[in-house]
Amino acid sequence: MKEAEPSEVVRLEREVEKRHPVQRLFMIDVLKDRESRPVLLWAVGVLMFGTFAYHFLEGWSILDSLYFCVITLATVGYGDLTPTTPLARAFTIIYVLNGIVILLTFFDRIRIVRTRTISRQAKG
């Protein structure tokens, strides 16, 4: 069997990359990117901080607190859980503003990683 030429190998690698929609769907490319890790750590840290803050401020379970934090940071806001104490409401205002910044930063990281991938494929 004859060996493939280098250009043929590159073409085959590109074809394989195109056939991984699940990796793109679950943002595996973004998770593997070293420069994206601070944003991911920031998001996880804010989720953990918010979870414990609502657990202590509102007396919710850890699961309810985490659920509220995810729904709030994703700007969905179903309304099934709402802060009742003035301190928790003030915390929520700051928390929501921080959540919007996290989302925008995360979307920007996705854009950067995907643009870099497209540029590499175009140079090929």
N, C-alpha and C positions, 0 to 999 in steps of 0.2 A: 504494500500500500504506500503510495507516495505521500510525502508530507505536504501540508497546506502552506502556501506562500504567506508571508507576514501580512500582506494586505487582505488576504482571505480570512486570516485569523481575526483581524480587527473587525472585518465586516460581520463575521459570525458572533463576535462578542457584542457588537451593537444590536444584532438581532435578538440575542438573549436578553439584553437590557430592556429592550422594548416589550418583552413578553412577561414582565413582572409587574402587572398592574396592582397586585395585592401589596407589594412592598411600597408602591407609591401611595396607595390608599391609606395604609397604616403609617405613612411617613417614616418608614425605616431609613430612607436616605437622609432625612433631617436628623433623626436620632443618632445616626452614625457620624454626623458632621461634628468635628471637635469644636468649631466656633459656635455651634448652636447650644452646646452644653450649659453655658452660664444662664441662658434664657430658660432652659428646661429646669435647671436647679432652682432658679428664682421662682418659677411657677409652682414647683413642688413645695418649696419652702413657704410660699404665701398660702398655699392650700393647707399645709400642716399648721401654720400659725393661726389661720382663720378657724380651722377645725377646733383647736384647743380654746381659742378665744370665745367662740360661740358655746362651746361645751360649758365653760365657766360662767360666761355672762348670762346665758339663757337657761342653763341647766338641761340642755338637750343631750341626747346620747351622742357618742362619737360618730356613729353612722349617720344620724340626722344632721349633725353639724357638718360632716364632710359632704353630704348630699346638698345641703344649703350652700356651702362654699362653691361647689362645682357649678350648681345652677346659677349662682350669683355671678361668678367669674366668667361664665359663658354668656352672660347677659340674657339668659332665658327667663328666669324669674317666674316660676309657676304660681307662687303666692300661697302654696300650701303651708309653708313655714314662714313666719315673719318675726323680726325682732320686736320685742315688747318693751324692753327697758330703754330709758333715754341713752344710757351709755352704749348699749348694743346698737341702737339706731345711729348714733354718732360714729361708732366704729364702722358700721355698714357703709356710710357715705364715703369714708376714706377707702374702705375695702373695694367698693365698686369702682372708684376712680383708678385704683391700682390694677384692678382686673381688666379694665379697658386698655391700659398701657401694656399689660402682659399680652393680651390678645393681639394688639397691633404689632408688638415686637415679634411675637411668634409668627404672625403672618408674613412679616418682613423677612424673617429667617427662612421660611419656606420659599419665598420668592427668590432669595439670594441663592439658596442651594439648588433649586430647580433651574434657575438661569445659568448657573455655573455648569450644570449637567448638560443643558442644551448647547452651550457654547463648546464644551468638550466634544460633543457628538458632531457638531457642525465642522469643527476643525479636523476631526477624525483621522 
